[in-house]
Amino acid sequence: MRNIGVKVSYDGTNFNGFQSQPYGRTVQDEIEKAIKHLSGENIIIIGSGRTDAGVHALGQVFNFHTSSTIPTERWAIALNTRLPKDIVILDAWNVPDNFHSRRSAKRKTYRYTIDMGKFPDVFARSYRFHHPTKLNAEAMAEGVRHLIGTHDFTSYTSIHSTKPHHIRTIYEAYFEQEGGALHLYITGNGFLYNMVRVIMGTLLWVGQGKLKPDDMKRILEGKLRSLAGPTAMPHALTLMDVEYGEGGVADHLNSSMDEDDE
């Protein structure tokens, strides 16, 4: 029995999220069906976290245990021939038996993209939130810096969060402009349900002048969801990367990543 780690990318447009659901199409279901067709095994994969309906991934990670004799280096190619075109396996590698893609993870990075053009980019409309009126990007950049560090993010998560606590650490949070696109990159040790999208919705209020940059700190300290802005649309959010430490996957026992639910 081997434990295999896999890196996968997917376009979340036509999925009801990553995790298997009683209804709707999910990334997990499609991958598990492909494994069944390939090896004949009924396997439940373990994702590094759940992404919500409409959210994309460039660097989602999952692992699974298999008795198949298929060489590890062949899994990516073999699965891609059996997967729909909106899912692509990027890599597969052997991991220790006790490696767990969620519990072993140390850092995750998300990107949220705003299209600031007068008219939406028709080719990027599935991956960017179109905001045609002027935004103060400098104020937004100043505002998001208040969230860096270890905090209780109750104000910036859904009221439906089921986590026992809302304390998370944000290592990096910054904006980059690329032509008419404004990207928020945010890296943390874990993310709560809708956390990045609520942060982005609140930062849009900062960019519109409805809030001051310092209000991001006030809202954070208030620990009330009602203080923050709206939940931004899911289609502009992408899980970019999941990291497992400088020592690679073998270093996973030192991690305590909480499952995210973006």
N, C-alpha and C positions, 0 to 999 in steps of 0.2 A: 504494500500500500504506500503510495507516494502522496505528498502534499505539494500541489502545484500553485504557484502564484501567477496571476495573469493581469496584464494591463490592457484596458479596453477603452475605446472612444465610442461615443454614440451621439446622434442627433436626437434630442429628446422631444422633438416636435410632436410626433405621433405616438408617444408613450405616456402611459399613466404612471410615470415614475420608474425608478430602478427596481424597487422591491416588488416581489410577487404580491398580487392583490386578488381578492375574490372576483373582481370585475375589471375589465379593461386590459389592454396590451401593456406588458412590462418588459424591461430589458432582461431582468432575471429569468423570466419565463422563456424568452427566446433563446438565451444562452443554454439553459438547462435542456431545452428540446434539442439543441444542436449537439450537446454532449451525449444525449440519449441516442441520437442517430449515429453518432461517431463510434461510441464505445459500447453501447447497449446498456449503460449504467443509469440508474435513477439517482441522480446526484443533486443535492441542494448546495448551491454555491454560497459563499460568505462574502458579502460586499464590504468595502471599507466604510461605507455609509450609504444612506438612502438619499437619492435626489428626487425632488418632487416632480409632478407632472409638468412636462414642457422644459425642464432644466436639462442642459447638455453636459457632456463630459469629454475632455481631451485626455484625462489621465486617471480615470476610475481604476481601482484595483480590487480584485477578488481572489479568493483561493478555494480550492476544493481537493478532496481526497479521492484518489482513483486507484483501482487495481489493474487498469489497462496497461498493456505493454507498449502502447504508442510512445515513441521517444518524445521527451519533453519539448525539444526544439521543433517538433512537427505539429504541436497542438495549435499554434496560431494559424498556420496555413490551413490545416484541416478544418478548424472551426469556421474560418472565414468563408469557406466554400459552402457551408451549411447555414450561415446566418443571413438575415435580411440586409439590404444595402445600407441601412441606417445604423448598423453596429459593425465595428471593425476591431478585431483583436490585434494589438500592437506588439505584444511580447508574452512569453511564457517561460517560467524558470522554476527550478526546484527550490523549495523552502523547507525549513525544519518542520518536523511533525507537529510541534506545538505553535507554529506560526499561525496567527489569526489576523486577517487583513484589517479588521477594525481595531481590535485591542492592541495590535502591535504598532499601529501608525503613530507617528509623532507630530506631524504637521500636515495641514491641508491648505491649499491655496484655491480660492475662487476668484473669478473675474466677472464683473458686471459691466455691460457696455451700453452707453447711451449714444444714439445717433443725433447729433446736434444740427444737422443740415436742415435747410428750409423745407426740403422734400425728403422723404425716406429713401434710402438706398434699396432699390427693389431686390438686389441680390443678397443683401444682408438683413433683410427685414425679419427673418426668423431668429436672428441672433442679437438684435439690438433693439433697445427701447427708443422709439422716435420721440424726441422732445424739441420741437421746432423753435420755441421761444428761447431767448437768451438765458444762459445760466452763468453764474459767477463761479467759475471753476476754482479760483484761488480760495474763495470762502469755503467751498466744499472740501478742498484739500486741508485747510486749516481745521475744519470741523472734525474730520475723520481722525485726525491725530489724537484727539481727546480719548479715543477708544483703545489706543495701544496700551497694553499692559494686562494685568489680571484684574477682572472686575466681575460683578454680578450683572449679567446682561438681561435681567428680567424685562426691562423696558423695551428691549430690542428683540423680543421673541414673541411668537404667537401665544395667545392665552390658552391655546390647546396643547402647549408643550407638556409632556408627561415626565420630564426629567426631575429627579429628586432635588437638584439644585441647578442654578443657572450661572455658576461661576466658570468662566472660560478665560483663556489667555490669547490675546491678539499680539502676534510678534511684529507684523508689518501691515500697514494699510496706507495706500497712496494712489494717486491718480496719474494716468499717462494719457496724453492726447495723441491721436493718430489720424491726421487729416480731420474729417468731420466727426470722428468717433472719440468719445471720452471713456476710458477704461478705469474702473476701480479694481485694484488688486488688493486682496485681503488674505492674510495667512494667519492661522491660529492652530491651537492644539485640539480644537473641536468646535463645532458650530451647532447651535440650537435650531429648532424648527422655525424656518423662515427668517433666521437671524440676519443673513446678509441682505435679504430683500427688504426687511424693515429698516435696517441701517441705510440702505440706498434710498428708500422712500423718504426717510427723514433728511438725508443729505440733499435730496432734490428740493425740499422746502428751504434748506439753507441756500442753495443755488438760486432759488427764486426770490430770495429776500424775505421770506416769511419767518425765518428763524435766523439767529446769529450763530456764527461758528461755536461760540462758547455754550450755546444752548445744548449742544450734543453732550457736554459733560453734565449739565443740569438734568437733562433727561435720564442719563445713565444713572446718576445718583438718586433719582426719584423712584426707581424700581417699580414703575407702573407702565404697562403697555399703552395706556391711554395718553401718555405724555408724548409719545413718539408719532412719527408720520405714518402714512399708509404703507402697506406692503407692496413693493414694486412688482411689476409683472415678471413671471418666471422665465419667459423665453430669452431674456437677455443675460441670464446667469449660466456660467459654465464652471464645472469643477475642473481645474487646470492640472492639479498635481497632488499626489499623496506621497509623503516622505517617511522613510523608516530609519532615519538616523545615519550618521557617518559610517557606522559599522555595518550598514546594510541590513537585510532582514534578520541576520543573526543577532542584532542588537535589540530585538523587539521586546525582550523581557523587562526593559527599563521604562517602557512606555505605559501611559494610562489614558489613551485617547478615548473620549466618550463618543458614542455613536451620534452622528449628525443626521439631520433630517431636512435638508434644504429642498 
